[in-house]
């Protein structure tokens, strides 16, 4: 009998695949991001981009975009209608009384500055992102200062509409 050529995914590949599946529940087409938080090899909580419960979703009502102008004069568009996948995962853990101390977070792209602060605050020690985020310099610096390990699997910037 011939040996199988099937290669099992690594744990990081496995959890990134599940993160993408969670992201299919997202209600904003600018990201469709998902997030999984893991302790050891067990999923602790998940989250995806979407509005707070009972509020309209981007997919139904359209985006609530605001322009943010940086000190250097550059500007970005942010959708104010949604909660990021990382924030929703952290909120889910809080709602159910689950500590995230020492956990690993899997996400679509490097977290934004606000998500990075929350990740640091709850004690997550490692973040595995599929791609880079165009505005993640602050995140990288904060993670380095806080001792949060950041692994970016694909060294390209995630692209989405109205970036």
SVG drawing of the C-alpha trace seen along z (x, -y; Angstrom):
<svg xmlns="http://www.w3.org/2000/svg" viewBox="-32 -67 42 69">
<polyline fill="none" stroke="black" stroke-width="0.4" points="0.0,0.0 1.3,-3.5 2.0,-6.0 -0.4,-9.0 0.9,-12.4 -1.6,-14.4 0.1,-17.0 -1.8,-18.0 -1.9,-21.8 0.3,-23.2 -1.6,-24.5 -1.2,-28.1 -2.6,-27.1 -5.4,-25.3 -6.5,-28.2 -6.0,-30.7 -8.4,-28.6 -10.9,-28.6 -10.5,-32.3 -11.4,-32.8 -14.5,-30.7 -15.5,-32.8 -15.0,-35.9 -17.7,-34.7 -20.2,-35.9 -18.9,-39.5 -21.4,-42.2 -19.1,-44.7 -17.6,-44.1 -14.6,-46.2 -13.1,-43.5 -15.1,-40.3 -12.6,-39.7 -12.7,-37.0 -10.7,-36.3 -10.0,-33.2 -8.4,-33.2 -6.7,-30.0 -5.2,-28.7 -2.9,-25.8 -4.7,-24.1 -8.2,-24.9 -10.4,-27.7 -11.4,-30.0 -13.5,-32.5 -14.2,-33.9 -15.3,-37.2 -16.0,-38.9 -16.5,-42.4 -20.0,-43.6 -22.3,-46.1 -23.3,-45.8 -26.4,-43.6 -29.5,-45.4 -27.7,-48.0 -27.9,-48.2 -25.2,-46.4 -23.1,-47.8 -24.4,-45.1 -28.0,-46.3 -27.6,-50.1 -24.2,-51.0 -21.0,-52.2 -20.8,-54.9 -17.4,-56.2 -15.3,-58.9 -12.1,-60.4 -9.2,-60.4 -6.3,-62.8 -2.9,-61.9 -0.3,-64.3 1.7,-63.8 -1.3,-64.9 -2.2,-61.5 -5.8,-60.3 -7.7,-57.1 -11.3,-56.1 -12.7,-54.3 -16.1,-52.7 -17.6,-53.7 -20.6,-51.3 -18.6,-48.2 -16.7,-46.6 -13.4,-44.9 -13.2,-41.1 -10.5,-41.3 -12.7,-43.5 -15.7,-41.3 -13.7,-38.2 -12.4,-40.0 -15.9,-41.1 -17.2,-37.6 -14.6,-36.3 -15.5,-39.1 -19.2,-38.4 -18.6,-34.8 -16.0,-35.5 -13.1,-33.9 -9.5,-35.1 -7.4,-35.6 -4.1,-35.7 -1.4,-33.8 -3.6,-33.1 -2.8,-33.4 -5.0,-35.5 -5.4,-34.6 -6.6,-37.4 -6.9,-38.4 -4.4,-41.3 -2.3,-43.0 -4.5,-44.6 -5.2,-48.3 -3.9,-50.5 -7.0,-50.2 -7.2,-46.4 -3.5,-46.2 -4.1,-48.1 -6.9,-45.7 -4.8,-42.7 -2.0,-43.9 -4.4,-44.8 -6.1,-41.3 -2.7,-39.5 -2.7,-37.9 0.9,-37.0 1.0,-36.1 -0.8,-37.4 -0.7,-35.5 -2.0,-37.6 -2.5,-36.4 -1.4,-39.7 0.0,-43.1 -2.2,-46.1 -1.4,-49.4 -1.5,-51.4 0.1,-49.0 3.3,-50.8 2.0,-51.8 0.8,-48.2 4.2,-46.8 5.9,-49.2 3.4,-48.6 3.6,-44.8 7.4,-45.0 7.3,-47.1 4.8,-44.9 6.5,-41.6 3.6,-40.4 5.0,-38.2 3.6,-39.2 3.8,-36.7 2.7,-37.9 2.3,-34.9 2.1,-36.7 4.2,-39.8 1.7,-41.7 -0.7,-44.4 -4.4,-43.4 -6.4,-45.4 -10.1,-46.4 -12.5,-48.9 -12.3,-52.6 -9.0,-52.0"/>
</svg>
